[in-house]
Amino acid sequence: MEQKEILSFLQEVKHPGKGSASIVELGMVQSIEFQESGKLTVTLAFPRRRDPLTEYLVGSTRAALVRNLPTGMEFEVKTVVASEGEPRKKANELDLSAVSKVRHIIGIASGKGGVGKSTVAVNLACALGRLGYRVGLADADVYGPSVPTMTATEGLSPLAEQDENGRDWIIPIEKFGVKWMSVGYFAARGQALIWRGPMACSALKQMILQVRWGELDFLLVDMPPGTGDIHISLVSDIPLEGAVVVTTPQTVALADVEKGVSMFRSKSVSKPIFGLVENMAWFTPEEHPDEKYFIFGKDGGAKMAAELGLDLLGRIPLVQSLRESGDRGEPAALKETPDGKAFLELASRLAEKLK
């Protein structure tokens, strides 16, 4: 279940002493959390001077949850003390200060897995950095984080620090002139990340909104493949400016592109798509850069872009060095190879489009 659904349930709980305003409107809902077991915990904040209606409000909150939650779902209602007059952030308000100095937040998406979305995201970040832009990348593919491997930063642990208000911040890893953050930095090598939807959404927000990004021109968000609750949570809670969609020329990949594009264009999401990237557009032997072999089909991405009314931002050739560079943690965009030049052209077109 989403946090917004829980908040809608709690709107039913009115405070009799506050003009019948709901506990949500009064900012009394301090947090809504899901444990690994799926258990829901709702925490209500009361002033230091004990509210005589505490038991009533806790009981009403429990009753609202019993009425609305799925049968058998475990939950508890906790209370904490907050000083009178102390500002309390409502549970449906997100702290966006971490990205307040980021000019463009761009999602890198794909309709299905296996099209090289993360490869494009990592190399696009490096290419933008080569063009002189300040760049960060958040690896939001919480089920299959690959950024640590593709940047040879596996085994590194981001540092944490507290600000003057006692809030903890994560310091991103910096390499190749780009700031990197991934849930993979917090999981042991080979560890499976088995998370329920709400837990994955919570981790995703933390990977973006609790990081000291500082001043950036671009923050790229490597999104999970497909369309699901993580994507909806991301576009609802993170101020994405728009998205770039990655595909291959294969028919099976192009069929899923249309679904991804429809999600971004739906009324509930309504985010612009800056263009389509055709990855593995053709095979080019590194020793014969002028030769092209269309082993996955020819011009599939270009035709799909035209059908959907999208710009074709770039076409990335399949070169053996691209795979090898990714495995070694040396992004191809840092080199003067055919694929490296293609990523630079892609970065230039995206930057120009956003001007």
Contacts in CASP RR format, 6 or more apart in sequence:
PFRMAT RR
TARGET T0000
AUTHOR 0000-0000-0000
METHOD contacts of the structure
MODEL  1
MEQKEILSFLQEVKHPGKGSASIVELGMVQSIEFQESGKLTVTLAFPRRR
DPLTEYLVGSTRAALVRNLPTGMEFEVKTVVASEGEPRKKANELDLSAVS
KVRHIIGIASGKGGVGKSTVAVNLACALGRLGYRVGLADADVYGPSVPTM
TATEGLSPLAEQDENGRDWIIPIEKFGVKWMSVGYFAARGQALIWRGPMA
CSALKQMILQVRWGELDFLLVDMPPGTGDIHISLVSDIPLEGAVVVTTPQ
TVALADVEKGVSMFRSKSVSKPIFGLVENMAWFTPEEHPDEKYFIFGKDG
GAKMAAELGLDLLGRIPLVQSLRESGDRGEPAALKETPDGKAFLELASRL
AEKLK
1 40 0 8 1.000
1 69 0 8 1.000
1 70 0 8 1.000
1 198 0 8 1.000
2 198 0 8 1.000
2 201 0 8 1.000
2 229 0 8 1.000
2 232 0 8 1.000
2 233 0 8 1.000
3 32 0 8 1.000
3 91 0 8 1.000
3 92 0 8 1.000
3 198 0 8 1.000
4 92 0 8 1.000
4 236 0 8 1.000
6 32 0 8 1.000
6 40 0 8 1.000
6 42 0 8 1.000
6 65 0 8 1.000
7 24 0 8 1.000
7 29 0 8 1.000
7 32 0 8 1.000
7 91 0 8 1.000
7 92 0 8 1.000
9 64 0 8 1.000
9 65 0 8 1.000
9 67 0 8 1.000
9 68 0 8 1.000
9 69 0 8 1.000
10 22 0 8 1.000
10 23 0 8 1.000
10 24 0 8 1.000
10 29 0 8 1.000
10 42 0 8 1.000
10 61 0 8 1.000
10 64 0 8 1.000
11 22 0 8 1.000
11 24 0 8 1.000
11 25 0 8 1.000
12 22 0 8 1.000
12 64 0 8 1.000
12 67 0 8 1.000
13 22 0 8 1.000
13 23 0 8 1.000
13 24 0 8 1.000
13 57 0 8 1.000
13 60 0 8 1.000
13 61 0 8 1.000
13 64 0 8 1.000
14 20 0 8 1.000
14 21 0 8 1.000
14 22 0 8 1.000
14 23 0 8 1.000
14 60 0 8 1.000
15 21 0 8 1.000
15 22 0 8 1.000
15 23 0 8 1.000
15 26 0 8 1.000
15 28 0 8 1.000
15 53 0 8 1.000
15 57 0 8 1.000
16 53 0 8 1.000
16 56 0 8 1.000
17 53 0 8 1.000
18 26 0 8 1.000
23 29 0 8 1.000
23 44 0 8 1.000
23 57 0 8 1.000
23 61 0 8 1.000
24 90 0 8 1.000
24 91 0 8 1.000
24 92 0 8 1.000
27 45 0 8 1.000
27 88 0 8 1.000
27 89 0 8 1.000
27 90 0 8 1.000
27 91 0 8 1.000
28 44 0 8 1.000
28 45 0 8 1.000
28 46 0 8 1.000
28 57 0 8 1.000
28 88 0 8 1.000
29 42 0 8 1.000
29 43 0 8 1.000
29 44 0 8 1.000
29 45 0 8 1.000
29 90 0 8 1.000
29 91 0 8 1.000
30 43 0 8 1.000
30 44 0 8 1.000
30 45 0 8 1.000
30 80 0 8 1.000
30 82 0 8 1.000
30 88 0 8 1.000
30 91 0 8 1.000
31 41 0 8 1.000
31 42 0 8 1.000
31 43 0 8 1.000
31 91 0 8 1.000
32 40 0 8 1.000
32 41 0 8 1.000
32 42 0 8 1.000
32 43 0 8 1.000
32 91 0 8 1.000
33 40 0 8 1.000
33 41 0 8 1.000
33 43 0 8 1.000
33 202 0 8 1.000
34 40 0 8 1.000
34 41 0 8 1.000
34 196 0 8 1.000
34 198 0 8 1.000
34 199 0 8 1.000
34 202 0 8 1.000
35 41 0 8 1.000
36 195 0 8 1.000
36 196 0 8 1.000
36 199 0 8 1.000
37 74 0 8 1.000
38 73 0 8 1.000
38 74 0 8 1.000
38 196 0 8 1.000
38 198 0 8 1.000
38 199 0 8 1.000
39 74 0 8 1.000
39 75 0 8 1.000
39 76 0 8 1.000
40 65 0 8 1.000
40 69 0 8 1.000
40 73 0 8 1.000
40 74 0 8 1.000
40 75 0 8 1.000
40 76 0 8 1.000
41 75 0 8 1.000
41 76 0 8 1.000
41 77 0 8 1.000
41 78 0 8 1.000
42 61 0 8 1.000
42 65 0 8 1.000
42 75 0 8 1.000
42 76 0 8 1.000
42 77 0 8 1.000
42 78 0 8 1.000
43 77 0 8 1.000
43 78 0 8 1.000
43 79 0 8 1.000
43 80 0 8 1.000
44 57 0 8 1.000
44 58 0 8 1.000
44 61 0 8 1.000
44 77 0 8 1.000
44 78 0 8 1.000
44 79 0 8 1.000
44 80 0 8 1.000
45 79 0 8 1.000
45 80 0 8 1.000
45 81 0 8 1.000
45 82 0 8 1.000
45 88 0 8 1.000
46 54 0 8 1.000
46 79 0 8 1.000
46 80 0 8 1.000
46 81 0 8 1.000
46 82 0 8 1.000
47 81 0 8 1.000
47 82 0 8 1.000
47 83 0 8 1.000
47 84 0 8 1.000
47 85 0 8 1.000
48 81 0 8 1.000
48 82 0 8 1.000
48 83 0 8 1.000
48 84 0 8 1.000
49 84 0 8 1.000
51 57 0 8 1.000
54 79 0 8 1.000
58 77 0 8 1.000
58 79 0 8 1.000
59 77 0 8 1.000
61 77 0 8 1.000
62 75 0 8 1.000
62 77 0 8 1.000
65 75 0 8 1.000
65 77 0 8 1.000
69 75 0 8 1.000
82 88 0 8 1.000
89 95 0 8 1.000
94 205 0 8 1.000
94 209 0 8 1.000
94 237 0 8 1.000
95 209 0 8 1.000
96 209 0 8 1.000
96 239 0 8 1.000
98 169 0 8 1.000
98 208 0 8 1.000
98 209 0 8 1.000
98 210 0 8 1.000
98 211 0 8 1.000
98 212 0 8 1.000
98 213 0 8 1.000
99 105 0 8 1.000
99 208 0 8 1.000
99 209 0 8 1.000
99 213 0 8 1.000
99 219 0 8 1.000
99 238 0 8 1.000
99 239 0 8 1.000
101 213 0 8 1.000
101 214 0 8 1.000
101 215 0 8 1.000
101 216 0 8 1.000
102 213 0 8 1.000
102 214 0 8 1.000
102 215 0 8 1.000
102 216 0 8 1.000
102 218 0 8 1.000
102 219 0 8 1.000
103 216 0 8 1.000
103 217 0 8 1.000
103 218 0 8 1.000
104 217 0 8 1.000
104 218 0 8 1.000
104 219 0 8 1.000
104 241 0 8 1.000
104 354 0 8 1.000
105 219 0 8 1.000
105 221 0 8 1.000
105 238 0 8 1.000
105 239 0 8 1.000
105 240 0 8 1.000
105 241 0 8 1.000
105 242 0 8 1.000
106 218 0 8 1.000
106 219 0 8 1.000
106 220 0 8 1.000
106 221 0 8 1.000
106 240 0 8 1.000
106 241 0 8 1.000
106 242 0 8 1.000
106 243 0 8 1.000
106 244 0 8 1.000
106 274 0 8 1.000
106 350 0 8 1.000
107 220 0 8 1.000
107 221 0 8 1.000
107 222 0 8 1.000
107 223 0 8 1.000
107 240 0 8 1.000
107 242 0 8 1.000
107 243 0 8 1.000
107 244 0 8 1.000
108 117 0 8 1.000
108 120 0 8 1.000
108 121 0 8 1.000
108 124 0 8 1.000
108 220 0 8 1.000
108 221 0 8 1.000
108 222 0 8 1.000
108 223 0 8 1.000
108 243 0 8 1.000
108 244 0 8 1.000
108 246 0 8 1.000
109 117 0 8 1.000
109 223 0 8 1.000
109 225 0 8 1.000
109 226 0 8 1.000
109 231 0 8 1.000
109 243 0 8 1.000
109 244 0 8 1.000
109 245 0 8 1.000
109 246 0 8 1.000
109 260 0 8 1.000
109 264 0 8 1.000
110 116 0 8 1.000
110 117 0 8 1.000
110 223 0 8 1.000
110 225 0 8 1.000
110 226 0 8 1.000
110 245 0 8 1.000
110 246 0 8 1.000
110 247 0 8 1.000
110 256 0 8 1.000
110 257 0 8 1.000
111 225 0 8 1.000
111 226 0 8 1.000
111 227 0 8 1.000
111 245 0 8 1.000
111 247 0 8 1.000
111 253 0 8 1.000
111 256 0 8 1.000
111 257 0 8 1.000
111 259 0 8 1.000
111 260 0 8 1.000
112 225 0 8 1.000
112 226 0 8 1.000
112 252 0 8 1.000
112 253 0 8 1.000
112 256 0 8 1.000
113 225 0 8 1.000
113 226 0 8 1.000
114 225 0 8 1.000
114 248 0 8 1.000
115 225 0 8 1.000
115 246 0 8 1.000
115 247 0 8 1.000
115 248 0 8 1.000
115 253 0 8 1.000
115 279 0 8 1.000
115 280 0 8 1.000
116 246 0 8 1.000
116 248 0 8 1.000
116 279 0 8 1.000
116 280 0 8 1.000
117 222 0 8 1.000
117 223 0 8 1.000
117 225 0 8 1.000
117 246 0 8 1.000
117 279 0 8 1.000
118 139 0 8 1.000
118 141 0 8 1.000
118 146 0 8 1.000
118 147 0 8 1.000
118 150 0 8 1.000
118 222 0 8 1.000
119 150 0 8 1.000
119 279 0 8 1.000
119 322 0 8 1.000
119 326 0 8 1.000
120 244 0 8 1.000
120 246 0 8 1.000
120 277 0 8 1.000
120 279 0 8 1.000
120 316 0 8 1.000
120 343 0 8 1.000
120 346 0 8 1.000
121 137 0 8 1.000
121 220 0 8 1.000
121 222 0 8 1.000
122 137 0 8 1.000
122 147 0 8 1.000
122 150 0 8 1.000
122 151 0 8 1.000
122 222 0 8 1.000
122 326 0 8 1.000
122 331 0 8 1.000
122 333 0 8 1.000
123 331 0 8 1.000
123 332 0 8 1.000
123 333 0 8 1.000
123 339 0 8 1.000
123 340 0 8 1.000
123 343 0 8 1.000
124 220 0 8 1.000
124 244 0 8 1.000
124 333 0 8 1.000
124 343 0 8 1.000
124 346 0 8 1.000
124 347 0 8 1.000
124 350 0 8 1.000
125 135 0 8 1.000
125 136 0 8 1.000
125 137 0 8 1.000
125 178 0 8 1.000
125 218 0 8 1.000
125 220 0 8 1.000
126 135 0 8 1.000
126 176 0 8 1.000
126 177 0 8 1.000
126 178 0 8 1.000
126 331 0 8 1.000
126 333 0 8 1.000
126 334 0 8 1.000
126 343 0 8 1.000
127 333 0 8 1.000
127 340 0 8 1.000
127 343 0 8 1.000
127 344 0 8 1.000
127 346 0 8 1.000
127 347 0 8 1.000
128 135 0 8 1.000
128 217 0 8 1.000
128 218 0 8 1.000
128 347 0 8 1.000
128 350 0 8 1.000
128 351 0 8 1.000
129 135 0 8 1.000
129 176 0 8 1.000
129 177 0 8 1.000
129 178 0 8 1.000
129 347 0 8 1.000
130 333 0 8 1.000
130 334 0 8 1.000
130 344 0 8 1.000
130 347 0 8 1.000
131 344 0 8 1.000
131 347 0 8 1.000
131 348 0 8 1.000
131 351 0 8 1.000
133 217 0 8 1.000
133 218 0 8 1.000
133 351 0 8 1.000
134 215 0 8 1.000
134 216 0 8 1.000
134 217 0 8 1.000
134 218 0 8 1.000
135 177 0 8 1.000
135 178 0 8 1.000
135 179 0 8 1.000
135 216 0 8 1.000
135 217 0 8 1.000
135 218 0 8 1.000
135 219 0 8 1.000
135 220 0 8 1.000
136 172 0 8 1.000
136 178 0 8 1.000
136 179 0 8 1.000
136 180 0 8 1.000
136 181 0 8 1.000
136 213 0 8 1.000
136 216 0 8 1.000
136 218 0 8 1.000
136 219 0 8 1.000
136 220 0 8 1.000
137 147 0 8 1.000
137 178 0 8 1.000
137 179 0 8 1.000
137 180 0 8 1.000
137 181 0 8 1.000
137 219 0 8 1.000
137 220 0 8 1.000
137 221 0 8 1.000
137 222 0 8 1.000
138 181 0 8 1.000
138 182 0 8 1.000
138 207 0 8 1.000
138 208 0 8 1.000
138 211 0 8 1.000
138 219 0 8 1.000
138 220 0 8 1.000
138 221 0 8 1.000
138 222 0 8 1.000
139 145 0 8 1.000
139 146 0 8 1.000
139 147 0 8 1.000
139 180 0 8 1.000
139 181 0 8 1.000
139 182 0 8 1.000
139 183 0 8 1.000
139 184 0 8 1.000
139 207 0 8 1.000
139 222 0 8 1.000
140 204 0 8 1.000
140 207 0 8 1.000
140 208 0 8 1.000
140 221 0 8 1.000
140 222 0 8 1.000
140 223 0 8 1.000
140 224 0 8 1.000
140 230 0 8 1.000
140 234 0 8 1.000
141 222 0 8 1.000
141 223 0 8 1.000
141 224 0 8 1.000
141 225 0 8 1.000
142 183 0 8 1.000
142 193 0 8 1.000
142 195 0 8 1.000
142 200 0 8 1.000
142 203 0 8 1.000
142 204 0 8 1.000
142 207 0 8 1.000
142 224 0 8 1.000
142 230 0 8 1.000
143 193 0 8 1.000
143 195 0 8 1.000
143 200 0 8 1.000
143 224 0 8 1.000
144 193 0 8 1.000
144 224 0 8 1.000
145 182 0 8 1.000
145 183 0 8 1.000
145 184 0 8 1.000
145 187 0 8 1.000
145 193 0 8 1.000
147 153 0 8 1.000
147 180 0 8 1.000
147 182 0 8 1.000
147 184 0 8 1.000
147 222 0 8 1.000
148 154 0 8 1.000
148 155 0 8 1.000
148 156 0 8 1.000
148 182 0 8 1.000
148 184 0 8 1.000
148 185 0 8 1.000
149 326 0 8 1.000
149 327 0 8 1.000
149 329 0 8 1.000
150 326 0 8 1.000
150 329 0 8 1.000
150 331 0 8 1.000
151 173 0 8 1.000
151 175 0 8 1.000
151 176 0 8 1.000
151 180 0 8 1.000
151 329 0 8 1.000
151 331 0 8 1.000
152 175 0 8 1.000
152 328 0 8 1.000
152 329 0 8 1.000
152 330 0 8 1.000
153 173 0 8 1.000
153 175 0 8 1.000
153 180 0 8 1.000
153 185 0 8 1.000
154 189 0 8 1.000
155 185 0 8 1.000
155 189 0 8 1.000
156 173 0 8 1.000
156 185 0 8 1.000
157 185 0 8 1.000
157 186 0 8 1.000
158 170 0 8 1.000
158 171 0 8 1.000
158 172 0 8 1.000
158 173 0 8 1.000
158 181 0 8 1.000
158 185 0 8 1.000
159 170 0 8 1.000
159 171 0 8 1.000
160 168 0 8 1.000
160 169 0 8 1.000
160 170 0 8 1.000
160 171 0 8 1.000
161 168 0 8 1.000
161 169 0 8 1.000
161 171 0 8 1.000
161 212 0 8 1.000
162 168 0 8 1.000
162 169 0 8 1.000
163 169 0 8 1.000
168 210 0 8 1.000
169 210 0 8 1.000
169 211 0 8 1.000
169 212 0 8 1.000
170 181 0 8 1.000
170 206 0 8 1.000
170 210 0 8 1.000
170 211 0 8 1.000
170 212 0 8 1.000
171 211 0 8 1.000
171 212 0 8 1.000
172 179 0 8 1.000
172 180 0 8 1.000
172 181 0 8 1.000
172 211 0 8 1.000
172 212 0 8 1.000
172 213 0 8 1.000
173 179 0 8 1.000
173 180 0 8 1.000
173 181 0 8 1.000
173 185 0 8 1.000
174 180 0 8 1.000
176 331 0 8 1.000
176 334 0 8 1.000
179 213 0 8 1.000
179 216 0 8 1.000
181 207 0 8 1.000
181 208 0 8 1.000
181 211 0 8 1.000
182 207 0 8 1.000
183 193 0 8 1.000
183 203 0 8 1.000
183 207 0 8 1.000
187 193 0 8 1.000
195 203 0 8 1.000
197 229 0 8 1.000
197 230 0 8 1.000
200 230 0 8 1.000
201 229 0 8 1.000
201 230 0 8 1.000
201 233 0 8 1.000
201 234 0 8 1.000
204 230 0 8 1.000
204 233 0 8 1.000
204 234 0 8 1.000
205 233 0 8 1.000
205 237 0 8 1.000
205 238 0 8 1.000
208 219 0 8 1.000
208 221 0 8 1.000
208 238 0 8 1.000
209 238 0 8 1.000
213 219 0 8 1.000
218 351 0 8 1.000
221 234 0 8 1.000
221 238 0 8 1.000
221 240 0 8 1.000
223 230 0 8 1.000
223 231 0 8 1.000
223 234 0 8 1.000
223 243 0 8 1.000
224 230 0 8 1.000
224 231 0 8 1.000
226 256 0 8 1.000
226 259 0 8 1.000
226 260 0 8 1.000
227 259 0 8 1.000
227 260 0 8 1.000
227 263 0 8 1.000
231 263 0 8 1.000
232 268 0 8 1.000
232 269 0 8 1.000
234 240 0 8 1.000
235 264 0 8 1.000
235 269 0 8 1.000
235 271 0 8 1.000
236 269 0 8 1.000
240 271 0 8 1.000
241 271 0 8 1.000
241 272 0 8 1.000
241 354 0 8 1.000
242 264 0 8 1.000
242 271 0 8 1.000
242 272 0 8 1.000
242 273 0 8 1.000
242 274 0 8 1.000
243 264 0 8 1.000
243 271 0 8 1.000
243 272 0 8 1.000
243 273 0 8 1.000
243 274 0 8 1.000
244 273 0 8 1.000
244 274 0 8 1.000
244 275 0 8 1.000
244 276 0 8 1.000
244 277 0 8 1.000
244 313 0 8 1.000
244 350 0 8 1.000
245 257 0 8 1.000
245 260 0 8 1.000
245 261 0 8 1.000
245 264 0 8 1.000
245 273 0 8 1.000
245 275 0 8 1.000
245 276 0 8 1.000
245 277 0 8 1.000
245 310 0 8 1.000
246 276 0 8 1.000
246 277 0 8 1.000
246 279 0 8 1.000
247 253 0 8 1.000
247 254 0 8 1.000
247 256 0 8 1.000
247 257 0 8 1.000
247 276 0 8 1.000
247 277 0 8 1.000
247 278 0 8 1.000
247 279 0 8 1.000
247 301 0 8 1.000
247 304 0 8 1.000
248 278 0 8 1.000
248 279 0 8 1.000
248 280 0 8 1.000
248 296 0 8 1.000
249 278 0 8 1.000
249 280 0 8 1.000
249 281 0 8 1.000
249 294 0 8 1.000
249 296 0 8 1.000
249 297 0 8 1.000
249 298 0 8 1.000
249 299 0 8 1.000
249 300 0 8 1.000
249 301 0 8 1.000
250 296 0 8 1.000
250 297 0 8 1.000
254 300 0 8 1.000
254 301 0 8 1.000
254 304 0 8 1.000
257 276 0 8 1.000
257 301 0 8 1.000
257 304 0 8 1.000
257 308 0 8 1.000
258 304 0 8 1.000
258 308 0 8 1.000
261 273 0 8 1.000
261 308 0 8 1.000
261 310 0 8 1.000
263 269 0 8 1.000
264 270 0 8 1.000
264 271 0 8 1.000
264 272 0 8 1.000
264 273 0 8 1.000
265 273 0 8 1.000
273 310 0 8 1.000
274 311 0 8 1.000
274 313 0 8 1.000
274 350 0 8 1.000
274 353 0 8 1.000
274 354 0 8 1.000
275 305 0 8 1.000
275 310 0 8 1.000
275 311 0 8 1.000
275 312 0 8 1.000
275 313 0 8 1.000
275 353 0 8 1.000
276 301 0 8 1.000
276 304 0 8 1.000
276 305 0 8 1.000
276 308 0 8 1.000
276 310 0 8 1.000
276 311 0 8 1.000
276 312 0 8 1.000
276 313 0 8 1.000
276 314 0 8 1.000
277 313 0 8 1.000
277 314 0 8 1.000
277 315 0 8 1.000
277 316 0 8 1.000
277 346 0 8 1.000
278 300 0 8 1.000
278 301 0 8 1.000
278 302 0 8 1.000
278 305 0 8 1.000
278 312 0 8 1.000
278 314 0 8 1.000
278 315 0 8 1.000
278 316 0 8 1.000
279 316 0 8 1.000
279 318 0 8 1.000
280 296 0 8 1.000
280 316 0 8 1.000
280 317 0 8 1.000
280 318 0 8 1.000
281 294 0 8 1.000
281 301 0 8 1.000
281 315 0 8 1.000
281 316 0 8 1.000
281 317 0 8 1.000
281 318 0 8 1.000
282 292 0 8 1.000
282 293 0 8 1.000
282 294 0 8 1.000
282 295 0 8 1.000
282 298 0 8 1.000
282 315 0 8 1.000
282 317 0 8 1.000
282 318 0 8 1.000
283 292 0 8 1.000
283 293 0 8 1.000
283 294 0 8 1.000
283 295 0 8 1.000
283 317 0 8 1.000
283 318 0 8 1.000
283 319 0 8 1.000
284 291 0 8 1.000
284 292 0 8 1.000
284 293 0 8 1.000
284 317 0 8 1.000
284 318 0 8 1.000
284 319 0 8 1.000
284 338 0 8 1.000
284 339 0 8 1.000
285 291 0 8 1.000
285 319 0 8 1.000
285 320 0 8 1.000
286 319 0 8 1.000
286 320 0 8 1.000
286 321 0 8 1.000
286 337 0 8 1.000
286 338 0 8 1.000
289 337 0 8 1.000
289 338 0 8 1.000
292 317 0 8 1.000
295 318 0 8 1.000
296 318 0 8 1.000
301 312 0 8 1.000
301 315 0 8 1.000
302 312 0 8 1.000
302 315 0 8 1.000
304 310 0 8 1.000
305 311 0 8 1.000
305 312 0 8 1.000
306 312 0 8 1.000
311 349 0 8 1.000
311 353 0 8 1.000
313 346 0 8 1.000
313 349 0 8 1.000
313 350 0 8 1.000
313 353 0 8 1.000
314 342 0 8 1.000
314 345 0 8 1.000
314 346 0 8 1.000
314 349 0 8 1.000
315 342 0 8 1.000
316 322 0 8 1.000
316 339 0 8 1.000
316 342 0 8 1.000
316 343 0 8 1.000
316 346 0 8 1.000
317 338 0 8 1.000
317 339 0 8 1.000
317 342 0 8 1.000
318 339 0 8 1.000
319 332 0 8 1.000
319 337 0 8 1.000
319 338 0 8 1.000
319 339 0 8 1.000
321 332 0 8 1.000
321 335 0 8 1.000
321 337 0 8 1.000
321 339 0 8 1.000
322 332 0 8 1.000
322 337 0 8 1.000
322 339 0 8 1.000
325 331 0 8 1.000
325 332 0 8 1.000
325 335 0 8 1.000
326 332 0 8 1.000
332 339 0 8 1.000
332 340 0 8 1.000
332 343 0 8 1.000
333 340 0 8 1.000
333 343 0 8 1.000
333 344 0 8 1.000
333 347 0 8 1.000
334 340 0 8 1.000
END
